[in-house]
Amino acid sequence: MSKLETAFRKAVDDSKKLPEKPDNATLLQIYSLYKQATEGDVQGKRPGFTDMVGRAKYDAWAKLEGKSAEDAMQEYVDLIESLK
């Protein structure tokens, strides 16, 4: 496991222990970076307008299309560090 992957796994654990809950925009950023780092580009159909949360998550993830897993991991680690 690379140094970055180790830091990413630690950041994932740390994200569950943040001193206060981040705002919705930051939560979407955390979600989308995690998904991009672990699954790559968004797949599947965009949720319908009645599923506003699912749609927001999908849109946030779709904005990261083309970003490498390594870049997404590093941004995730940096974001979680900034929230501690």
N, C-alpha and C positions, 0 to 999 in steps of 0.2 A: 504494500500500500504506500502510495506516495505521501510526501509531507503535506501536500495540499489536501488530499483525501482525508488524512488524519485531522487536519485543521477543520475541514468541512464537517466531519462527523462530530467533532467537539462543539462546533457552532450550532449544529442541529440540537444537540443536547442542551446547550446554553440557551437556545431560543425558547425552551420550555420553562426556563427559570429566570426570565427577565424581571427586573424590579417592578416594572409596571407594564400594563398591556399597551402595545403600540396602537396608533390610530389606524383606521381602516386602510388608508392609502399605503401605509408602511406594511401592514399585514398582507396586502395584495402583492407588494414587492417581494416580501419574504417568500410567499407561496410560489410566485412565478419563478423566482430564481432557483428555488428548490426543485421545482418541476423540470426546469430547463437543465439543471445540473444532473438530475437523476434519470430523466426520460427523453431529453432532447426536445426537438420542436413539437409544438402542440399538434394533437391529432384528434380526429373525430369531428363531429358536427358542433357548431356553436349552439349552446342552449337557447331555447325560445325566450321570448320577452317576459314570460311569467316566472322564469327562474332567474331573478336579478342577481343573486349571489353567484350562481354558476356562470352566468354570462360575464360578470365582472372578473371572475377568476380566469375564465377562458380568454377574455380580451387582454388581461394583464400578461398572461403567458404568451399569447400570440405576438405581442410586441417584442418579445425576445427572440423571435424566429431567426435562426442563423447564428446565434451566439453559441460559442463552443461550451462544452460542459465545464472545461477548466476555467474559463472566464466567468461563467455563472457561479461556480463554486467560490472563486476568489471574491466576487462581489457579495455573495451571501455571507462569507466569513467577515468581510469588512463591515457590512451592514449590521450584523449581530454584534460585533465588537463596539460599534458606535452607539448601540442601544443599551449597553451594560452600564 
